[in-house]
Amino acid sequence: MFSNYLSSIKDVSIFPIIGIIIFFLVFIFVIIKIIRADKKYLTKMENLPLEDDNELKTNSENKNEIE
């Protein structure tokens, strides 16, 4: 059913190419963002699930801890 609609569109073959280009641009953006991320912040977020409740309350009181 949808193939009939797609076959009637002129230059429909450009859509997969545009989709792949958008995918790779987003993928490269995410990779660059991860590489340039603050390592101190990432380490803090890594250890967050492992902290117990006392440490969590102490850290949340200090609002200027992560800059």
N, C-alpha and C positions, 0 to 999 in steps of 0.2 A: 504494500500500500504506500509506504513512505518512499519507496524507490521510484514510483511514478512521479511523485512531487519533485524529488531531487533531480530526476532526469530532465525535467522541464526547465530547470534553472540553468541559465547560461553561466559558464565558467564555475560550475559547482566544485571542480577539483581543487580550487584554491582554498576551500574551507579547512581540509585536513592540514594543509601546510601552515595556515594561520594558527590553527590549534596547537601544532607542534612548536611553532615559534613562541607562542604565548607560554606554553608549558616550560620550555627551556629558559625563557627569560625569568619566570617566577622561580624556577629551580636554582638558577645562578644567583638571583637576588637573595634567596634563603641561605645558600652556601656562603656568600659574602657576609651576610649578617651574622651568621654563626662564627665565622672566622674572626670578625672584627669585634665580637661581643666581649664585654669586660669579664675577664677570667675570675676575678674576685667575686663578682655577682653570681656567675655560674656555679662556683664552688659553694656559695651560700645556698643557692637554690637546690643543688645536689644533696646537701646535707639536711635540708629542711625536714623531710619526712622522717629522718632518723633522730631528730631532737626530741627530748621528752618535754612534758608540759611545763616544767619549771624553767627550762632554758627558753622556751617559746614565749612565755610571759615576760621574762627579762628582756628578750630581744625586741618585743613589740613595744615596750615602754620607751626604748631608746629610738626615737623617730628619725634621728639623723645618722643612723648606723650605715645605711646604704646610700651612697651619694652617686 
